[in-house]
Amino acid sequence: MVGGYVRRAKFREAVLARRGVAACALGTAILASLPFVATEKQVPTATRLLYVAATFLAFTSATVVNSLNAIASMQCDDVTGGDSQDASHPELAKGRALGKFRSAGQLGRALGPILACAAYWTVGPTLTYGVGAIAMAHLFVHMKRRISIAPTAAKTK
C-alpha cells in the first residue's frame, strides 16, 4: 500500500497525514462497535466489519508516519542558532532535529501499546477503542490549523 498509494498521490503531505488520521478514527470506531455487532447471528457482519477496520488501519499505517516524517524534514531550519558546529554544517542541525522527532515517535510506539493494553484489560475494548476514535477525530479536526507547510514541488517523471 505504501508504494501503491503514497508514491502516486498528488497531495501535499499534510493532506495525506490528515486522511490517515481520519482512517484511524474510522477504524478504531468500527473496532469499538464490534462487541455490539458480534452476536451469534451476526458473525459474518462482524467479520466484514473487522476487515473494514483493518483496511482503515492499514491505510493509516501507510500514510501517517511517512507524511509526518516528510513534514518534519521540511519544517527543519537549515541552521539553528547557538551551536558553531551546526552553523558550519547545516545538515547536522537538520539531522539532529529529525533524530529528535524520530526518537519521540519511537517512544510513542513503545509506550502506546503498553498503555492501550492496560486500558483494554482494565476497562474493556469498547471504551478503549472508543476513546481512541474520539482522540483521533479530535486530532483530525485540529491538524488543519496546526500543520502549515509550503506546497510541495510538482512531481515530475
C-alpha positions as CSV (number, residue, x, y, z in Angstrom):
1,M,0.0,0.0,0.0
2,V,2.8,2.4,0.7
3,G,4.2,2.2,-2.7
4,G,0.9,2.0,-4.5
5,Y,-0.9,4.9,-3.0
6,V,1.5,7.2,-1.3
7,R,4.1,7.3,-4.1
8,R,1.4,8.1,-6.7
9,A,-0.5,10.6,-4.6
10,K,-0.5,14.1,-5.9
11,F,-1.5,15.6,-2.5
12,R,0.6,17.6,0.0
13,E,2.0,15.6,2.9
14,A,-0.4,17.3,5.3
15,V,-3.4,16.1,3.4
16,L,-2.1,12.5,3.4
17,A,-1.5,12.7,7.1
18,R,-5.0,14.1,7.8
19,R,-6.6,11.3,5.7
20,G,-4.6,8.7,7.5
21,V,-5.7,10.1,10.9
22,A,-9.3,10.1,9.7
23,A,-8.9,6.5,8.6
24,C,-7.6,5.7,12.0
25,A,-10.6,7.3,13.7
26,L,-12.9,5.3,11.5
27,G,-11.1,2.1,12.0
28,T,-11.0,2.4,15.8
29,A,-14.6,3.5,15.9
30,I,-15.5,0.3,14.0
31,L,-13.5,-1.8,16.4
32,A,-15.3,-0.1,19.3
33,S,-18.7,-1.1,17.8
34,L,-17.8,-4.7,17.2
35,P,-18.9,-6.1,20.6
36,F,-22.4,-4.8,19.9
37,V,-22.4,-6.4,16.4
38,A,-20.8,-9.7,17.2
39,T,-23.7,-11.8,18.3
40,E,-24.2,-15.4,17.3
41,K,-26.5,-14.4,14.4
42,Q,-24.2,-11.5,13.2
43,V,-20.8,-13.2,13.0
44,P,-20.5,-12.7,9.2
45,T,-21.3,-9.0,9.6
46,A,-18.8,-8.7,12.5
47,T,-16.2,-10.4,10.4
48,R,-16.7,-8.0,7.5
49,L,-16.5,-5.0,9.8
50,L,-13.3,-6.4,11.3
51,Y,-11.8,-6.5,7.7
52,V,-13.0,-2.9,7.0
53,A,-11.4,-1.7,10.3
54,A,-8.2,-3.5,9.4
55,T,-8.2,-1.8,5.9
56,F,-8.6,1.6,7.5
57,L,-5.8,0.9,10.0
58,A,-3.6,-0.3,7.1
59,F,-4.2,2.9,5.3
60,T,-3.2,4.8,8.4
61,S,0.0,2.8,8.7
62,A,0.9,3.6,5.1
63,T,0.3,7.3,5.2
64,V,0.6,8.9,8.6
65,V,4.2,8.2,9.7
66,N,5.7,8.7,6.2
67,S,3.8,12.0,5.8
68,L,4.7,13.3,9.2
69,N,8.4,12.5,8.6
70,A,8.3,14.4,5.4
71,I,6.6,17.4,7.1
72,A,9.1,17.3,9.9
73,S,12.0,17.3,7.4
74,M,10.5,20.4,5.6
75,Q,10.0,22.2,8.9
76,C,13.6,21.9,10.0
77,D,15.6,25.1,9.7
78,D,18.9,24.7,7.8
79,V,20.7,26.3,10.7
80,T,19.6,26.5,14.4
81,G,21.3,29.2,16.4
82,G,23.8,28.6,19.2
83,D,26.0,25.7,18.1
84,S,29.0,26.7,16.0
85,Q,29.2,23.1,14.6
86,D,25.6,23.5,13.4
87,A,26.5,26.8,11.7
88,S,29.3,25.3,9.7
89,H,27.4,22.1,8.9
90,P,23.7,22.9,8.5
91,E,22.9,19.2,7.6
92,L,23.9,18.4,11.2
93,A,21.2,20.7,12.6
94,K,18.6,19.2,10.4
95,G,19.7,15.6,11.2
96,R,19.6,16.4,14.9
97,A,16.1,17.8,14.7
98,L,14.9,14.9,12.6
99,G,16.6,12.5,15.0
100,K,14.7,14.0,18.0
101,F,11.4,13.8,16.0
102,R,12.0,10.2,15.1
103,S,13.0,9.3,18.7
104,A,9.8,10.8,20.1
105,G,7.9,8.7,17.5
106,Q,9.7,5.5,18.7
107,L,9.0,6.4,22.3
108,G,5.3,6.6,21.4
109,R,5.5,3.3,19.6
110,A,7.0,1.7,22.7
111,L,4.7,3.3,25.3
112,G,1.4,3.4,23.3
113,P,0.8,-0.4,23.2
114,I,1.6,-0.7,26.9
115,L,-0.9,2.0,27.8
116,A,-3.5,0.7,25.3
117,C,-3.1,-2.9,26.6
118,A,-3.5,-1.7,30.2
119,A,-6.7,0.2,29.2
120,Y,-8.0,-2.7,27.2
121,W,-7.8,-5.2,30.1
122,T,-8.9,-2.6,32.7
123,V,-11.9,-1.0,31.0
124,G,-12.6,-3.3,28.0
125,P,-12.3,-3.0,24.3
126,T,-15.3,-0.8,23.6
127,L,-14.2,2.1,25.9
128,T,-10.6,1.7,24.9
129,Y,-11.2,1.9,21.1
130,G,-14.0,4.5,21.6
131,V,-11.7,6.8,23.4
132,G,-9.0,6.2,20.8
133,A,-11.5,7.0,18.0
134,I,-12.5,10.2,19.7
135,A,-8.9,11.2,20.2
136,M,-8.1,10.6,16.6
137,A,-11.2,12.5,15.4
138,H,-10.1,15.4,17.7
139,L,-6.6,15.3,16.2
140,F,-8.1,15.2,12.7
141,V,-10.1,18.3,13.3
142,H,-7.1,20.2,14.7
143,M,-4.5,19.1,12.2
144,K,-5.6,21.5,9.6
145,R,-4.8,24.5,11.8
146,R,-1.6,23.1,13.3
147,I,0.3,21.9,10.2
148,S,1.2,24.6,7.8
149,I,3.8,23.9,5.2
150,A,4.6,25.2,1.8
151,P,3.1,23.2,-1.1
152,T,5.5,20.6,-2.4
153,A,7.0,20.9,-5.8
154,A,5.1,19.3,-8.6
155,K,6.2,15.7,-9.2
156,T,7.9,15.2,-12.5
157,K,8.6,12.0,-14.3
